[in-house]
Amino acid sequence: MIQSASGRPGARLLRKRGRRSQPSCKALEQLERAYDKGHQYKNAISFSGGSDKAVFSSAFSYMRQNGLIPSTYYQDATAKLNGQLKFSDRFKMGTSLYYANTYGNFYDADRYNEELIYWAPRWDVRDYIKTGWYTKNLWQW
């Protein structure tokens, strides 16, 4: 090992080690391209009204979230309807209805990151579609 007069490794050797341990710029660019910018939005609307004999309310909401991993998303749509009738001071009757529909395309982030560590330094992970809607296999690159 090359050492300076103080007994520590020389500056030239440290610079050389630092460069060798840094991944190439191409690998970092491919890792950046592997993720999307995620965003989320939610819309909601509600109505209510009535009189001293009948009361109603309704609400609807929709939420969509696009994930950081390409092709992943989550959607949620909910609707609520309430009603109440007052027959007398002692007798009231009400009902409530709630509907929720949630779905999405999920993927395990740990598995995705594990695959990126292996493939991204060698291949562009966004370059997977061939002409004719077929996907490329590893031996076709």
Secondary structure, DSSP 8 states (H G I E B T S, - for coil): --B-TTSSB-HHHHHHHHHHHS--HHHHHHHHHT----EEEEEEEEEEEE-SSEEEEEEEEEEEEE-SSTT-EEEEEEEEEEEEEE-SSS-EEEEEEEEEEEEEE---HHHHHHHHHHHTTTS-TT--B-TTS-B--GGG-
